[in-house]
Amino acid sequence: MKITRRGVLAGAAAVSTAGLAQWRWLQGSNAILLFDEKLSAGRRFAEAGRAAGERVRPLTGDRIRLARGVLESEPTLILGISRHADAMMIADVAREAGYVPAAEFAADKDRCTLDACNPAFAWNGRRVQGAEANWPEAFADWAAADSRPVSKTSKSDGMSDFGLVLGWVLQSRG
């Protein structure tokens, strides 16, 4: 195998780009968690996020103003559980400020499906997806970069709002 300077530089660039999000995560990310308090998955996400010591904020009032207020603190990551429309509005405002979608989860009965994921976040995405009915708690644990086991809840209290729920992550490009 022939090693060239160009090949080494291209490989280093690929690794640093893929690992950037992971590095930020491990170094302290300045993340914020947003949730719809009308959704049981949102309330569970918020409760687990608070327990992990994360900044948690409910989606109340005008979503555009709320998103602009959140962006003033320049979080590295914005994670949310909300309805699709709220996720789209917040993502649009965040995109103008230099954020890009990094992961998206759709609730489907007693589990979630990973619809899209930045490769640097793939292992966390699989962990959230593998948590089945406990995916809101696993998602909050992801925000805390926590590797402890996900707390278990009974499936009966879980996903009465499935189909409405979307979990999402926005990542700062800066």
N, C-alpha and C positions, 0 to 999 in steps of 0.2 A: 504494500500500500504506500503510495507516494504522498508525503505530507508537504503541502505548500503553505507559504505565508498567507495567501488569500484564503485557503481552506481553514487555517487556524483562526484567522480573524472572523470569518463567517460563522464558524462554530461558536466562538466566544460571544459574538453578538446574539446568536440564537439562545444560548444558555442564559445570558444576562437579561434578555427580554422576558423569557419564560420565568426566570427566577425572581424578577423584580417584585412582583406582587407577593410572592412567598417571603422575600426578605423583609418587605415592609411589614408584613403580617407578624413576623417573628420579632422585629425590632420595636414594635409598638405602633399601631396603625392609626390612632385617632379616628376610630370608626364611630358611626352613629347608627342606631337601629330605629326604624320607623315602623309603626304598626297601626292597623285599623282596629280600634277597640270594639267594633261591632262584630268582628269575626273571632270565633273561638281560637282559631290558629294564631291570630294576631295577639290575642291576650296571653296565650301560652308562650309565644315567642318573647313578648315583653317581660313576662314574669321570669323566664329563664335568663334573659339578658340582664335584668336587674340583679338577679342572684349571682351572676358572673361579674358584676361590677361595671357593666357597660352603660354608656349613655343611651337612654331610651326615650323616645318621644312619640306621642300619639299623633295620628293624622287627624287634625281638627282644623276647622275653619277653611279659609281659602288655600287650596293646595299650591298654587303658584307662589303666594307670599310665604307659605310655610317652607317650600323648597328653597326659595331665595334666602330665608333666614338660616336654614340648615347650612347652606353653602358658604355663608359668611365665616363660619368657623373652619372652613377648608378641610373637611374630613378626608382622609385618604380613601376610606370606603364608606358607602352608604348601603345599608342592608335593610330590606323591608319585607313585610308581609302585608299585602293589601289586595284590593280588587284590581283588575286589569287596567281600568281607566285611570286610577290613581297612579299606578306604576308608570303608565305611559306619560302622564302629565309631568311627574317628577323627573323622569328620564329626559324629557324634552328640555326642561329648565336646566338640568344638570349637564346635558350635552353642550349647551351654550357656554357653560363654565369650564368645559374641558374634561368632562367625565364620559366614560364609555361603559356600556353594559359588560359585565364580567360573568354573570351566571343568572339562570332563571329556572325556577321550579314551579311546576303546576301540581296542585293538589288533586288527587284522583282517589276518591274513597278513603281507604285507610293507609295511604302512602302518598309519596310524591314522585313525579317523574322529572328527570333532569332534561330540560328542553334545550339548553344551551350553556356552554361553560368555557371560559378562558382556560387553555391547557394548564396554566399555573395553578388554577383552582380545582382541577379535575378530582384530585384525591378527596378534597373536602366535599365536593359535589356528590361523589359516590358514597361518602359517609352519611350525608344528609338523606340521600335516596335510600340507603340501606336501613335507616332508622324506622322506616315504614310509618306507622301511625304517630310516632314520636318525632317526626321530622321538624316540627317547629322548635322543639327543644334542641335538637341536633344543630339546627341552623343558628340558634343563639349561641350554642357552644362554639360553633365555627367562628362567630364574630369575636369571641373571647380567645380564639386560638387555643382552645382548651382540648386536651386529649383525654379527659376523664370520661367514664362511661355516661351515656345519655340517660337521664332519669326516665323511668318508665311510667306511663300513664295508661289507664285502661282505654281500650279502643272505644268503649261506649261513650266516653266524654269527648271524643276526638273531633271528627271531621264532619259535623253537621252542616258545615258551610263549604264542603268540597265543591269544586266547580267554579266557585267565586274567588277562590284564593290563589294568589300568585306570590311566590317568594322570589326576590330579586336582589342582585348586587350590582352597584355602580362603583367603578374604580376611577380614581383621579389619574389623569395622564401625566400630571406634573410631578 
